[in-house]
Amino acid sequence: MSCRGRKLDINQYKISRIALIEKSAQRNGPRKAIYSPDGSFYKGQWENDLKQGAGTQGTPLYRYVGYWKNNKRHGNGICTMLNEETGHDILYDGEWRNGKPWGFGIRKYTDGGYYRGDWKNGQRQGTGQMWYPNDDYYAGTWSNGQRDGYGIFVYSNGNRYEGQWEDDMKQGKGKLFNFNKGLVLNGLWDKGLFKCGEVRNIAFRQAAINPTAYPIPVVSNFSSIPCCFVNNKIYYWIKISRYTDSNYLELVIRKG
């Protein structure tokens, strides 16, 4: 019995010894740069062989400086891309979760675009501002990386849309201010197209860059065919004069 007991003690000692060696071999605490065969490296905090805490990860093209959790980018961090002229250009500066932009952050795109706002699961989500490379600008809500909800879009030529969006397109109630033509389109939109509402001149139509040749006519006789019913008001189809110099073949005006 004593021999068997001694053999059991030896086995337990071997198991404990192996566990101790494995534990000591694990990376814990701060470590110097550790390089991988693909040329990437990591320098920073470790816990149980996982990146945990503050650290820097680099590849031949990209570099991340920030916080980690369970081997993933998590917390505040900055991701940059190598630029042979300037050194490194910032791609994203903000909050991360599970390795993806999540929370508030600033993203600079390689085409010159710039976004400042909320993120979720690596996509624009919530409230944010977007500066486009062609000088367009949007401020409003986002969903799954697209304009969705209420927002204001300012075109590079000065025209402006204020209203609802869905899947990156005008959808629902909104106003388009066409300062080049001196017009305002106010009504309902569907997949980016003006479907139902009213068109009127803005107060300073003649000051527009390219105003309509004639003011929008006052229509007294309405069509008897209703277009839609919105907010307890009926909208009717009307045909506009060919002298309005407009691209719209027919419009809808609200019947009082």
Contacts in CASP RR format, 6 or more apart in sequence:
PFRMAT RR
TARGET T0000
AUTHOR 0000-0000-0000
METHOD contacts of the structure
MODEL  1
MSCRGRKLDINQYKISRIALIEKSAQRNGPRKAIYSPDGSFYKGQWENDL
KQGAGTQGTPLYRYVGYWKNNKRHGNGICTMLNEETGHDILYDGEWRNGK
PWGFGIRKYTDGGYYRGDWKNGQRQGTGQMWYPNDDYYAGTWSNGQRDGY
GIFVYSNGNRYEGQWEDDMKQGKGKLFNFNKGLVLNGLWDKGLFKCGEVR
NIAFRQAAINPTAYPIPVVSNFSSIPCCFVNNKIYYWIKISRYTDSNYLE
LVIRKG
26 46 0 8 1.000
26 48 0 8 1.000
26 49 0 8 1.000
27 34 0 8 1.000
27 46 0 8 1.000
27 49 0 8 1.000
28 46 0 8 1.000
28 47 0 8 1.000
28 48 0 8 1.000
28 49 0 8 1.000
29 44 0 8 1.000
29 45 0 8 1.000
29 46 0 8 1.000
29 47 0 8 1.000
30 44 0 8 1.000
30 45 0 8 1.000
30 46 0 8 1.000
31 43 0 8 1.000
31 44 0 8 1.000
31 45 0 8 1.000
31 46 0 8 1.000
32 43 0 8 1.000
33 41 0 8 1.000
33 42 0 8 1.000
33 43 0 8 1.000
34 41 0 8 1.000
34 42 0 8 1.000
34 43 0 8 1.000
35 41 0 8 1.000
38 59 0 8 1.000
39 59 0 8 1.000
39 60 0 8 1.000
40 57 0 8 1.000
40 58 0 8 1.000
40 59 0 8 1.000
40 60 0 8 1.000
41 57 0 8 1.000
41 58 0 8 1.000
42 51 0 8 1.000
42 55 0 8 1.000
42 56 0 8 1.000
42 57 0 8 1.000
42 58 0 8 1.000
43 55 0 8 1.000
43 56 0 8 1.000
44 51 0 8 1.000
44 53 0 8 1.000
44 54 0 8 1.000
44 55 0 8 1.000
44 56 0 8 1.000
45 51 0 8 1.000
45 52 0 8 1.000
45 53 0 8 1.000
45 54 0 8 1.000
45 55 0 8 1.000
45 68 0 8 1.000
46 52 0 8 1.000
47 53 0 8 1.000
50 70 0 8 1.000
50 71 0 8 1.000
51 57 0 8 1.000
51 68 0 8 1.000
51 70 0 8 1.000
51 71 0 8 1.000
51 72 0 8 1.000
52 68 0 8 1.000
52 69 0 8 1.000
52 70 0 8 1.000
52 71 0 8 1.000
53 67 0 8 1.000
53 68 0 8 1.000
53 69 0 8 1.000
54 66 0 8 1.000
54 67 0 8 1.000
54 68 0 8 1.000
55 65 0 8 1.000
55 66 0 8 1.000
55 67 0 8 1.000
55 68 0 8 1.000
56 63 0 8 1.000
56 64 0 8 1.000
56 65 0 8 1.000
56 66 0 8 1.000
57 63 0 8 1.000
57 64 0 8 1.000
58 64 0 8 1.000
60 82 0 8 1.000
61 81 0 8 1.000
61 82 0 8 1.000
62 79 0 8 1.000
62 80 0 8 1.000
62 81 0 8 1.000
62 82 0 8 1.000
62 91 0 8 1.000
63 79 0 8 1.000
63 80 0 8 1.000
63 82 0 8 1.000
63 88 0 8 1.000
64 73 0 8 1.000
64 77 0 8 1.000
64 78 0 8 1.000
64 79 0 8 1.000
64 80 0 8 1.000
65 77 0 8 1.000
65 78 0 8 1.000
65 80 0 8 1.000
66 73 0 8 1.000
66 75 0 8 1.000
66 76 0 8 1.000
66 77 0 8 1.000
66 78 0 8 1.000
67 73 0 8 1.000
67 74 0 8 1.000
67 75 0 8 1.000
67 76 0 8 1.000
67 77 0 8 1.000
67 96 0 8 1.000
68 74 0 8 1.000
69 75 0 8 1.000
72 96 0 8 1.000
72 98 0 8 1.000
72 99 0 8 1.000
73 96 0 8 1.000
73 99 0 8 1.000
73 100 0 8 1.000
74 96 0 8 1.000
74 97 0 8 1.000
74 98 0 8 1.000
74 99 0 8 1.000
75 95 0 8 1.000
75 96 0 8 1.000
75 97 0 8 1.000
76 94 0 8 1.000
76 95 0 8 1.000
76 96 0 8 1.000
77 93 0 8 1.000
77 94 0 8 1.000
77 95 0 8 1.000
77 96 0 8 1.000
78 90 0 8 1.000
78 92 0 8 1.000
78 93 0 8 1.000
78 94 0 8 1.000
79 90 0 8 1.000
79 91 0 8 1.000
79 92 0 8 1.000
79 93 0 8 1.000
80 88 0 8 1.000
80 89 0 8 1.000
80 90 0 8 1.000
80 91 0 8 1.000
81 88 0 8 1.000
81 89 0 8 1.000
81 91 0 8 1.000
81 110 0 8 1.000
82 88 0 8 1.000
83 89 0 8 1.000
89 108 0 8 1.000
90 106 0 8 1.000
90 108 0 8 1.000
91 107 0 8 1.000
91 108 0 8 1.000
92 101 0 8 1.000
92 105 0 8 1.000
92 106 0 8 1.000
92 107 0 8 1.000
92 108 0 8 1.000
93 105 0 8 1.000
93 106 0 8 1.000
94 101 0 8 1.000
94 103 0 8 1.000
94 104 0 8 1.000
94 105 0 8 1.000
94 106 0 8 1.000
95 101 0 8 1.000
95 102 0 8 1.000
95 103 0 8 1.000
95 104 0 8 1.000
95 105 0 8 1.000
95 119 0 8 1.000
96 102 0 8 1.000
97 103 0 8 1.000
100 119 0 8 1.000
100 121 0 8 1.000
100 122 0 8 1.000
101 107 0 8 1.000
101 119 0 8 1.000
101 122 0 8 1.000
102 119 0 8 1.000
102 120 0 8 1.000
102 121 0 8 1.000
102 122 0 8 1.000
103 118 0 8 1.000
103 119 0 8 1.000
103 120 0 8 1.000
104 117 0 8 1.000
104 118 0 8 1.000
104 119 0 8 1.000
105 116 0 8 1.000
105 117 0 8 1.000
105 118 0 8 1.000
105 119 0 8 1.000
106 114 0 8 1.000
106 115 0 8 1.000
106 116 0 8 1.000
106 117 0 8 1.000
107 114 0 8 1.000
107 115 0 8 1.000
107 116 0 8 1.000
107 119 0 8 1.000
108 114 0 8 1.000
109 115 0 8 1.000
109 133 0 8 1.000
111 133 0 8 1.000
112 133 0 8 1.000
113 130 0 8 1.000
113 131 0 8 1.000
113 132 0 8 1.000
113 133 0 8 1.000
114 130 0 8 1.000
114 131 0 8 1.000
115 124 0 8 1.000
115 128 0 8 1.000
115 129 0 8 1.000
115 130 0 8 1.000
115 131 0 8 1.000
116 128 0 8 1.000
116 129 0 8 1.000
117 124 0 8 1.000
117 126 0 8 1.000
117 127 0 8 1.000
117 128 0 8 1.000
117 129 0 8 1.000
118 124 0 8 1.000
118 125 0 8 1.000
118 126 0 8 1.000
118 127 0 8 1.000
118 128 0 8 1.000
118 142 0 8 1.000
119 125 0 8 1.000
120 126 0 8 1.000
123 142 0 8 1.000
123 144 0 8 1.000
123 145 0 8 1.000
124 130 0 8 1.000
124 142 0 8 1.000
124 145 0 8 1.000
124 146 0 8 1.000
125 142 0 8 1.000
125 143 0 8 1.000
125 144 0 8 1.000
125 145 0 8 1.000
126 141 0 8 1.000
126 142 0 8 1.000
126 143 0 8 1.000
127 140 0 8 1.000
127 141 0 8 1.000
127 142 0 8 1.000
128 139 0 8 1.000
128 140 0 8 1.000
128 141 0 8 1.000
128 142 0 8 1.000
129 137 0 8 1.000
129 138 0 8 1.000
129 139 0 8 1.000
129 140 0 8 1.000
130 137 0 8 1.000
130 138 0 8 1.000
130 139 0 8 1.000
131 137 0 8 1.000
132 138 0 8 1.000
134 156 0 8 1.000
135 156 0 8 1.000
136 153 0 8 1.000
136 154 0 8 1.000
136 155 0 8 1.000
136 156 0 8 1.000
137 153 0 8 1.000
137 154 0 8 1.000
138 147 0 8 1.000
138 151 0 8 1.000
138 152 0 8 1.000
138 153 0 8 1.000
138 154 0 8 1.000
139 151 0 8 1.000
139 152 0 8 1.000
140 147 0 8 1.000
140 149 0 8 1.000
140 150 0 8 1.000
140 151 0 8 1.000
140 152 0 8 1.000
141 147 0 8 1.000
141 148 0 8 1.000
141 149 0 8 1.000
141 150 0 8 1.000
141 151 0 8 1.000
141 165 0 8 1.000
142 148 0 8 1.000
143 149 0 8 1.000
146 165 0 8 1.000
146 167 0 8 1.000
146 168 0 8 1.000
147 153 0 8 1.000
147 165 0 8 1.000
147 168 0 8 1.000
147 169 0 8 1.000
148 165 0 8 1.000
148 166 0 8 1.000
148 167 0 8 1.000
148 168 0 8 1.000
149 164 0 8 1.000
149 165 0 8 1.000
149 166 0 8 1.000
150 163 0 8 1.000
150 164 0 8 1.000
150 165 0 8 1.000
151 162 0 8 1.000
151 163 0 8 1.000
151 164 0 8 1.000
151 165 0 8 1.000
152 160 0 8 1.000
152 161 0 8 1.000
152 162 0 8 1.000
152 163 0 8 1.000
153 160 0 8 1.000
153 161 0 8 1.000
154 160 0 8 1.000
155 161 0 8 1.000
157 180 0 8 1.000
158 179 0 8 1.000
158 180 0 8 1.000
159 176 0 8 1.000
159 177 0 8 1.000
159 178 0 8 1.000
159 179 0 8 1.000
159 180 0 8 1.000
160 176 0 8 1.000
160 177 0 8 1.000
160 179 0 8 1.000
161 170 0 8 1.000
161 174 0 8 1.000
161 175 0 8 1.000
161 176 0 8 1.000
161 177 0 8 1.000
162 174 0 8 1.000
162 175 0 8 1.000
162 177 0 8 1.000
163 170 0 8 1.000
163 172 0 8 1.000
163 173 0 8 1.000
163 174 0 8 1.000
163 175 0 8 1.000
164 170 0 8 1.000
164 171 0 8 1.000
164 172 0 8 1.000
164 173 0 8 1.000
164 174 0 8 1.000
164 189 0 8 1.000
165 171 0 8 1.000
166 172 0 8 1.000
169 189 0 8 1.000
169 191 0 8 1.000
169 192 0 8 1.000
170 176 0 8 1.000
170 189 0 8 1.000
170 191 0 8 1.000
170 192 0 8 1.000
170 193 0 8 1.000
171 189 0 8 1.000
171 190 0 8 1.000
171 191 0 8 1.000
171 192 0 8 1.000
172 188 0 8 1.000
172 189 0 8 1.000
172 190 0 8 1.000
173 187 0 8 1.000
173 188 0 8 1.000
173 189 0 8 1.000
173 230 0 8 1.000
174 186 0 8 1.000
174 187 0 8 1.000
174 188 0 8 1.000
174 189 0 8 1.000
175 184 0 8 1.000
175 185 0 8 1.000
175 186 0 8 1.000
175 187 0 8 1.000
176 184 0 8 1.000
176 185 0 8 1.000
176 186 0 8 1.000
176 194 0 8 1.000
177 183 0 8 1.000
177 184 0 8 1.000
177 202 0 8 1.000
178 184 0 8 1.000
178 185 0 8 1.000
179 202 0 8 1.000
179 208 0 8 1.000
179 209 0 8 1.000
180 208 0 8 1.000
180 209 0 8 1.000
180 210 0 8 1.000
181 208 0 8 1.000
181 210 0 8 1.000
181 211 0 8 1.000
181 212 0 8 1.000
181 246 0 8 1.000
182 201 0 8 1.000
182 202 0 8 1.000
182 204 0 8 1.000
182 205 0 8 1.000
182 208 0 8 1.000
182 211 0 8 1.000
182 212 0 8 1.000
183 199 0 8 1.000
183 200 0 8 1.000
183 201 0 8 1.000
183 202 0 8 1.000
183 205 0 8 1.000
183 212 0 8 1.000
183 216 0 8 1.000
183 246 0 8 1.000
184 199 0 8 1.000
184 200 0 8 1.000
184 201 0 8 1.000
184 202 0 8 1.000
185 194 0 8 1.000
185 197 0 8 1.000
185 198 0 8 1.000
185 199 0 8 1.000
186 197 0 8 1.000
186 198 0 8 1.000
186 199 0 8 1.000
186 200 0 8 1.000
187 194 0 8 1.000
187 195 0 8 1.000
187 196 0 8 1.000
187 197 0 8 1.000
187 198 0 8 1.000
187 230 0 8 1.000
188 194 0 8 1.000
188 195 0 8 1.000
188 196 0 8 1.000
188 197 0 8 1.000
188 228 0 8 1.000
188 230 0 8 1.000
189 195 0 8 1.000
194 248 0 8 1.000
195 228 0 8 1.000
195 252 0 8 1.000
196 227 0 8 1.000
196 228 0 8 1.000
196 230 0 8 1.000
196 235 0 8 1.000
196 252 0 8 1.000
197 235 0 8 1.000
197 251 0 8 1.000
197 252 0 8 1.000
197 253 0 8 1.000
197 254 0 8 1.000
198 251 0 8 1.000
198 252 0 8 1.000
198 253 0 8 1.000
198 254 0 8 1.000
199 216 0 8 1.000
199 240 0 8 1.000
199 246 0 8 1.000
199 248 0 8 1.000
199 251 0 8 1.000
199 253 0 8 1.000
200 216 0 8 1.000
201 212 0 8 1.000
201 215 0 8 1.000
201 216 0 8 1.000
202 208 0 8 1.000
205 211 0 8 1.000
205 212 0 8 1.000
205 215 0 8 1.000
212 244 0 8 1.000
212 245 0 8 1.000
212 246 0 8 1.000
213 243 0 8 1.000
213 244 0 8 1.000
213 245 0 8 1.000
214 241 0 8 1.000
214 243 0 8 1.000
214 244 0 8 1.000
214 245 0 8 1.000
216 240 0 8 1.000
216 244 0 8 1.000
217 240 0 8 1.000
217 241 0 8 1.000
217 243 0 8 1.000
217 244 0 8 1.000
219 238 0 8 1.000
219 253 0 8 1.000
222 236 0 8 1.000
222 238 0 8 1.000
222 253 0 8 1.000
222 255 0 8 1.000
223 236 0 8 1.000
223 237 0 8 1.000
223 238 0 8 1.000
223 239 0 8 1.000
224 236 0 8 1.000
225 236 0 8 1.000
225 237 0 8 1.000
226 234 0 8 1.000
226 235 0 8 1.000
226 236 0 8 1.000
227 235 0 8 1.000
227 236 0 8 1.000
227 237 0 8 1.000
227 252 0 8 1.000
228 234 0 8 1.000
228 235 0 8 1.000
228 252 0 8 1.000
229 235 0 8 1.000
233 254 0 8 1.000
233 255 0 8 1.000
233 256 0 8 1.000
234 254 0 8 1.000
234 255 0 8 1.000
235 252 0 8 1.000
235 253 0 8 1.000
235 254 0 8 1.000
235 255 0 8 1.000
236 252 0 8 1.000
236 253 0 8 1.000
236 255 0 8 1.000
237 250 0 8 1.000
237 252 0 8 1.000
238 250 0 8 1.000
238 251 0 8 1.000
238 252 0 8 1.000
238 253 0 8 1.000
239 249 0 8 1.000
239 250 0 8 1.000
240 246 0 8 1.000
240 248 0 8 1.000
240 249 0 8 1.000
240 250 0 8 1.000
240 251 0 8 1.000
END
